[in-house]
Amino acid sequence: MRILIISNIIPYLVGGAQVQARLLAEELCLMGHDIIIAGEEIVTGRLKIENRTIETVKIKMLPGNRITRAAGYFFSLFQILITRRFDYDIIYCRFIREPAVAVTLLKWLKILNKPLVAVPACSGYIGDIAFLKKFPFYKFLFMLLKKYCNRINIISKGIEDELVKEGFCRSRFSYITNGIRLEAGCSSIPKKNNTRNFIFIGRLTEQKGLIYLIKAFHNVIKQKYFPNLLIAGYGPEREKLETMVREFMLEKYISFAGKVENSAVPRLLSGYDIFILPSLAEGMPGGLIEAMGAGLPVITSEFGGAGDIVDEKVGLICEPENVKSLEDAIITMINLPEDKLIEMKSESRKRAEQRFDIKNNAKAYVRLFEQCIKEGLHDN
């Protein structure tokens, strides 16, 4: 099968969706499929994946203001979609934003007739639906997506609920989770004492809710618990977060690791006891499922799909933007007996193996792509 993936990927742009796009592309390539990846942050060329290659194509943008940049983007993407239409059988878009709109517009104009599978990345105030509704003509965009997107793959209940509310039909939904590469073996939890080692890995942005986590840690330590926290990653909020840590005099307990290469994440996770994710909004966060793959119990905020991943067997769910809820969850995990934490560790790893193995997820996508091509749902 020949698959066109429209998405930026790591290392050209760092984010959960970009990690997922690259992981899926590599796995599909290793399965023997021909892959083209197009994105505005990508360099035109080839990526070597073992004894195979993936073609990469840059979507060009014109210099200037937002309007000229957008015009350049759409013109370049239209050109790729049309001139390369004999080189791919199906299109896969990460996000239902500009790329998916461009594909459905060409299908509406009857210039293109290829199946499209798109994956909304997030729900809430930074989600795909919220993004599209910023445009005054968003109802027209919704019409295009409802009619010409052959499948919308759902990765969280929050995303599904938003789409249904806007009139998208569940018969066009598919349900394939995000995936990770599972490392052999997993870490063991250190012996119980009055310290637990927590870790966060991700972009340091407002969306991740880290200001609430630092406030919660401050309150926990005032109660004579002394956990440690590593905040790994980089982003625009780092300076603000470091200032908060200094003002609360938490330098002894909270440290920053900076950028972590994707390949180094499993080993880093293996040195910690509990993963913590206080996000305000997510889709299916890669850091969370990677932590489960490393056998870590987790604390996560309810981001519109947390309950699909986490229950009392693998961790705790707290309220977003709620310092007290986070504080209580941290203390609960500190006080849990070692045997209970070990049970949660084992269940986390087991669940990751069952649900998030990228090899199984790629096979599911192949079945979905084959179904879309076979059904010929192009313009129904």
N, C-alpha and C positions, 0 to 999 in steps of 0.2 A: 504494500500500500504506500502511496505517496501522500505525505501529510504536510500541509503548510501551517506552521504555528506562528501566530502573530502575537508577540509578547517580547518585552525586554527580558534578558536573562542575566544571571550573575556570570562573570564579575563586572559586566558593563553597568549594571544598575543593581543595587543590593536591596532586597526586600523579600518577604515571604512568597509573594506571587512569582517573583523572578526565580527564586530557588525552585519552586514547584515546576515551573515551565522547563527549566533546564533538566531537572531530574527526570521528568516525563520524556522529554526529547531524547535524552541519552538512553533511557531504557527502551524506548520504541526503536531507536537506531540499532541497539544491540540485538533486538528481536528480528532485525532484517528489513525494517521499513525505511524508506527514503524520506529524510526530514529536511525541510527548509524552515529556517527561523527568520522572521522579519521583525525589526524593532527600530525605533528612532535612536536608541542609545547604542545600538550594535554596530560593530565594524564589519563591513562586507568581507567575506573570506570563507574559511573552512575551519571547523573544529574537529580535531582527531579524537575519536572515541574508540580506544583499542585499535582494531584493524579496520575500522570504518570511519566515515566522516559525515559531518552535518554541515550543510551549506548555510551561511548566515548572510543576510541582506539588510543593508541599512535603509530605513525609511527616512528620506531627507526632509529637512525643514528649512524654510527660508529664513534668513536673518530679519530682524525687525520686531514689530510689536506682536501682540498675541494673535491678532487677526491674520497677519501675513504668515506667521509661523504655522497656524492651523491650516491655512490654505495650502502652504507648501507640503504639510504632512499629508493631507487628503489627496492632493495631486500625486505625490510620490507613491502612496499606498494604492491608489487607483491604478497607476501605471504597473505596479508589481502584480496586482491581482489580475489585470487584463492580459498583459504581455506574457505572464508566466502561467496562464490558466491551463495549459496542456502539461504542466509539470507537477500538478498536484491533483489528488482525487477528492480531498476534503480539507476544510479549514477549521482550525482550533484556535479560539481566541481566549486568552486569559483576561478577564474583565468583560463586562458588557458595556463598554464605553466606546471611544472613537473607532477602534478597529472593527468591532461588531456592527456598529452603525454604518461604516463604510461598506462592508460586505453586503448588508441587507439593503442598502440604498442601491447598489449595483444590481442586486437581484430584483428589486422593485422595478428598476428601469429595464429589466430583461437583458442586461449586458453580461451578466454572470449567472451561471446556473450550477453552483457547487454546494454541497451540503455544508452547513455551519454548525459547529458545537461551541458554545461559549460558557465560560465559568465566571459568574460574579464572584468577586474576591471578598466582599465584606458587606455587612449591613450597618444600619445606624447612620449617624450624622456624616460619616466619611464614606459611606457605602456607594455602590454603583447606582442604585435608584436615586439616592439623594443627589448624586452628581448630575444625572440626566435631568432631574427636575429643576435644575438651575436654569435650563434653557426655556425660553418662552414657548418654543415649539416642541416641548417634550412629549406631548401627546402623539405627535406625528412620529417621533423616534420610537415611542412605545409600540405604535402600530407596526412599524417596520420590524422590530424585534419579535413581536408576537407572531407575525405572519411568516417571516423568512428565516428565523433562527430555528433550525431543525431540532436541536436539543439545547436546553439550558441545564448544565450540571450543577446540582445543589450540594454545597458543602456544609451548610448549617441551617438550622431551623429558622433562625432570624432572617436569612436571605429568602428562604422559601415563603415565609409569611409576608414579607414586603412585596414579593412578586405577585402572589395571589391577591393581595389587597389592590394591586394596580391592574388586575384583570388578566394576568398571564395564566395560561392553562396548564394544569398539572400533568396533562397527558404528554406535554412536551418536556417534562422534567426527567432527568436521570440523576442517580445518586451514587457517585463514585467519590470516595474520600480523597483528601490529600495523602501523599505518601512520603516515606522516608526510606533511606537505605539502612537496614538493620545491621549493626555491628555484631560480631560473634560475642556471646557472653554479655554479662552486665555487672554493674558494680554491686558491692555489698555495703550495707549501711553500717557505719561505725558503731562501736559500743555506746550504750546510753550513758550520757552524763548531763551536765546542766547546759550543754551547748549543742546547738544544731546548726548545720551549715546550709544556708539557703542560697539559691542562685536564680538570677534572671538573665536571659539572653534575648536580645532583640534590638531594634532601633530605638534610640533614645528620643522619642517624640512625645508630644502631649497625649496622643492617643493611648500610649502604654500605661498611663496612670501612675507613674513612678513617684510623683510627689506624694500621693496617698500612701504608697508603700514606705517611704522614708518617714513620714509622720507616724505611721503605725509602728515601725521599728523603734522610734523614739519613745513611744508610749510603752511598748513591751519592755524596753530596757529600764524604764523608770519603775517597773514592777519587779525588778531584780532578776529578770531573765536576761541572758547574755548570748543571744544567737549571733551568728555572723552572716553577712549578705555580700555576695559578689554581684555587681551589676556589669554585665558584659555586653559590649556593643558600642556603637557611636551614633551621634545624631545631634540635632540642633538644641536639644535640652540638656546636654551634658554639663555645660558650665553652670546652669541654673541648679541642677541636681547636686553638683559638687559644692556649691555655695550653701545649699540647704544642709548638707551633711556637716559642713564646718560650723554653721550656726547652731546646729543641735549638738555639736561636739560628739559626733558619732564616727569619727575617723578610725577609731579602734575597731569598730564593728562593721562598717560599710566601706567597701573598696570598689574601685572601677578597673575593669580589665581592658577597655578600649575595644577596637575591632578584633573579631575572632574569625579566622578563615572557616568556611563551611566544613572543610574536611577535619578541622580540629575540634569541632563542637562535641562529638561523642566522647572523646577523651576528657575534655574539660568537664562535662556533665558527670562523668564517672567519679569525680572527686568530691561530689556534693551529696547532701542528704535529701533535699526537697527543692523542687522547682516551683517558682512563684511567678504568676502572671496577673497583674492587677489592671488589665486593659479596660478601656472604656468602650471599645468596639473592636470586633475581630470577625473573620470568616471562620476558617479552621486553622488556627495559628501553628506554624511549623515548629516553633520553639517548644510548644506544649507537647506535640506528638513525638518530637525528638527526645524530649525528657522522658517520656513514657518508654520510648525505645531503649533508653539507657537504664531503665528500671527505677526511675525516681517517682516517689509519690509527688503529688502536685497540689498547689493551691491556685485557683484561678477565679477571676471575677466572672459573673454571669454576663456574657457578651452577646447573647442571642443564639447560642448553640453549645454552650459549655456543657449543658446536661446531656448532649449527645455523646460526649467524650468522657466526662468525669462523673463518677458517683462515689459513694462512701467507701467503695472497695479500693479506689486508687487515689483518693484525695478529698479535698473540700472545695466547695463553691461559695464565694462571698459576694456581697453586693458591690457593684462598681461605684467608685467615688465615695466609698464609705470606710473611713479610717477605722472605726470601731469594729466593723465586720472583719476587716483584714487583721486587725490586732487580735481578735478572738481566734481566728483561724491559725495564726502563727503560734499562739500560746497552746492551742489544742495539739498542734503537731509537735511542739516541744515536749509536751507532757505525755504523749502517747508512748506506751511501752514498746520496747525494742521489737518484740515478737510481732506486734501489730504493724509496725512500720515495715518489717521484713515481708509480711503478708501483702501489704500494699505495693511494695517494690515488685514482688513476683507477679502480682496481678497486672501492674502497669506494663511490664514487659510482655506478658502473655497477650494483653489486649492490643498492644502495638503490633505484635506478630500476626494476630488474627485480622486486624483491620487496616493497618497502615503500611504494609510492605509494598514498596513501589513496584516490585515485580508483579505482584498480583493486581495492583491498580492499573498498571500499563496494559495487562491482558484484558482487564475489564473495559478499558478505553478502546482497545482494538475491536472487541465485540460490539461496542456501541457504534464506532465508526463504520464497521461493516454493515450493521443494521441500518444506519442512516443512508448509506449508499444504496443498499438493496431496496429499501422502502421507496426511495425516490421522492422524499418529502419536500423537494426543493421549494416549490411555490404553493403548497397546499394551504 
